[in-house]
Amino acid sequence: MKNRRASLGFIFLTVFIDLLGAGMILPLLPFYVKLIEQADSLWLTNNLALIVGLLTASFSLFQFLFTPILGAISDRVGRRPVLIISLAGTGVAYVLLGFADQLISLGVGAFLGMLFFARILDGITGGNISTAQAYIADVTPPEERARGLGMIGAAFGLGFMLGPAFGGLLSTISLSAPAYVAAALAFANVLFGIFVLPESLPAERRTARVPGAPNPFARLGGLFGRRSIRSLLIGIMLLNLAFAGLQSNFAVFSAERFNFGPTENAFIFAFIGLIAVLVQGVFIRRLVARFGEARLAMTGLALMTLSFVLIAFLPFAAGLYLATGILAAGSGLATPSLTSLISRRVGEHEQGSVLGGVQAMNSLMMVAGPLLAGVLFDAIAPVAPYIVGSVLIGGAGILVTSVLQPVLRTAPTFSQPLGAAVEFESARRSE
């Protein structure tokens, strides 16, 4: 029992450090990129937001591609070596990121090359989430598995909430300090894992060879062909396209509009994480019991639409806390509610494949969103990503409402959530 607790502690720390580092670095990427403003290149200086978007998208793309690959390798060689080596790779990626600003004297090419290499390496090694989930499944009995996997969600939320605050404070020392601290945490956890992490997958349960890694694009193949969930899928896709663009572009926007620096942006991101954790970790269960997922999904999309409009047109910086607070609350209501509604509309035997496909789709939006926001910011205006984002989420709200309104009328009372039987039967008839 003691060894299992230490092992689960290592898994928690691995996911937490991944997200803590990401939270520390994401608000600071625009300030790395701004170091090239003195470059003798008009294209570079006029497309800083696009470069930030490309850096964010490169991380997300390689994480998307390598998550199933690392999971497949762990089925062959075991979970322990994949987890420890990938965490060490994350530490190396942070060291390279912290060192990148030293290369600016060698030229913009060397500087940008190191930035992209560090982000791609971090994306590859950050694809260890499937291996972490598999480790928990290996060592926990079925009745405790949901709680164990929920620990990963808690590590995600806590890391993303604390990361920006730590990054902002450390950036007062230097721009590279957050990267070096994140690297130190990763290497410390590697040492912890070497001493306390046993292998969870016995040799007799491993595959004889490395199987063909699941193609992440294949999961999306038949997903949109299902009429019962197509509209909800489009709603989630549009929501995440807009939200991913905001995540990568917000620090660029606030620096341009309100002259925010790394610390101000970091605390905004921390505030978003805090509200999201409170909504999803404290209030969502009670709200679902009172209103049901359908009403929460529609309310959340409406709040997110409002927040994007406010961000675009607020004339004073302090209002960003109001706007991003509404954004975090809306996302905290809409995202889990839409995911739950999709799970209700498919059979029990399809849960893994369908929700895996939803996760793959969301990962692709983490690639497309930053690119779209960067192009809109540079080519049109700083407010363009937020105006377009409000249109995307507003469109998602209209689509989701049109689908859910007929089902809402079948709910027996206002205070009761929609029953799974009602949801599944309605979905089955629409296939």
ABEGO torsion letter per residue (X at the ends): XAAAAAAAAAAAAAAAAAAAAAAAAAAAAAAAAAAAAABBBAAAAAAAAAAAAAAAAAAAAAAAAAAAAAAAAAAAAEAAAAAAAAAAAAAAAAAAAAAAAAAAAAEAAAAAAAAAAAAAAAAAAAAAAAAAAAAAAAABBAAAAAAAAAAAAAAAAAAAAAAAAAAAAAAAABAAAAAAAAAAAAAAAAAAAAAABBBABBAAABBABBBBBBBAAAAAAAAAABAAAAAAAAAAAAAAAAAAAAAAAAAAAAAAAAGBBAAAAAAAAAAAAAAAAAAAAAAAAAAAAAAEAAAAAAAAAAAAAAAAAAAAABABAAAAAAAAAAAAAAAAAAAAAAAAAAAAABBAAAAAAAAAAAAAAAAAAAAAAAAAAAAAAAAABAAAAAAAAAAAAAAAAAAAAAAAAAAAAABABAABBBBAAAAAAAAAAAX
